[in-house]
Amino acid sequence: MLAIRQSWFDECGAPPPGNKLALERKAWQSAVDAGAISARAKYDAAVKKSKELQAALAARGCVEEFEPDPALMAEGQVDFLQHTSDQQQQQASAASAAAAASASTRPVRTATAVVDGQAKQFTVEYTSKFPTKGGYMVDLKLSFDHMDTQHRVIIGKAYYERYEVLPEAAIEAALALMLQLKLPRHSEGMLTPAEFPVNYFTVSEIEQWWPEEFAASFLHTTGKNLQSGQDYFWR
């Protein structure tokens, strides 16, 4: 959990609001005071505040049901009870079923890379695909030589529309070249200018680094001749 939190902080550039100062953390780690003026009004104020909090959560897309702590409600404060083990088990089962259903619908494709002069197959499982202004951002799992690695690839329309091929085919041409060149398939920490960012890259970067080799891989994978030009910096 600490590693996940640190990764979240690193991605945001700093601790998100509410997590930096001790006073901020205390605000969401403690029960919410309903603001009752008198002792008799504590419970009614807590009921109102509980409904407001649940409405705010629902407005943000949260579908989980929350049950306020009755003991705290009597004191004019609002906090929600933890789920019982049965509820947690039901939620975990539902999440597992949803994940399994999602995994079963992920496209899996097979392509060929020429490694050491021999054609060798590799498998690509496309875990997500997001449209961008100029093409797609694709998350995938590359399986080759008894090793699975995760990659995020950004591809521009210039690599598939003009050739009437699928974006996946052009991405597989880039992956095939990575395997052919025997690039390390996982990188950690800061990269030097001489290291290619194998886990997060654009197809245009592959072409910029190895233009002739990528053209050959593109032809081998798609059956199309990559058009030579100076515009690949903008693809």
NORJO-V85924 format. One record per backbone hydrogen bond with DSSP energy under -0.5 kcal/mol. NH is the residue of the N-H (numbers start at 1). CO is the residue of the C=O. Records with the same first field share a line. If there is no record, write none. Layout:
BEGIN
NH: CO  CO
END
This chain:
BEGIN
5: 1
6: 2
7: 3
8: 4
9: 5
10: 6
11: 7
12: 8
13: 9
14: 9
19: 16
25: 21
26: 22
27: 23
28: 24
29: 25
30: 26
32: 78
34: 76
42: 39
45: 41
46: 42
47: 43
48: 44
49: 45
50: 46
51: 47
52: 48
53: 49
54: 50
55: 51
56: 52
57: 53
58: 54
59: 55
60: 56  57
61: 58
62: 57
68: 66
69: 79
70: 68
73: 69
74: 70
75: 71  72
76: 73
77: 72
78: 32
81: 67
88: 84
89: 85
90: 86
91: 87
92: 88
93: 89
94: 90
95: 91
96: 92
97: 93
98: 94
99: 95
100: 96
101: 97
102: 98
103: 99
104: 100
105: 101  102
106: 103
109: 124
111: 122
113: 120
115: 113  118
118: 115
120: 113  118
122: 111
123: 143
124: 109
125: 141
126: 107  124
127: 125  139
128: 139
130: 137
132: 135
136: 155
137: 130
138: 153
139: 128
140: 151
141: 125
142: 140  149
143: 123  141
144: 142  147
147: 144
149: 142
151: 140
152: 199
153: 138
154: 201
155: 136
157: 134
159: 156
160: 157
161: 157
162: 157
164: 160  161
165: 160
169: 166
170: 166
171: 167
172: 168
173: 169
174: 170
175: 171
176: 172
177: 173
178: 174
179: 175
180: 176
181: 177
182: 179
183: 178
195: 192
198: 196
200: 197
201: 152
203: 154
205: 202
206: 202
207: 203
208: 204
209: 205
210: 206
214: 210
215: 211
216: 212
217: 213
218: 214
219: 215
220: 216
221: 217
222: 218
223: 218  219
224: 218
226: 224
233: 230
234: 231
235: 232
END
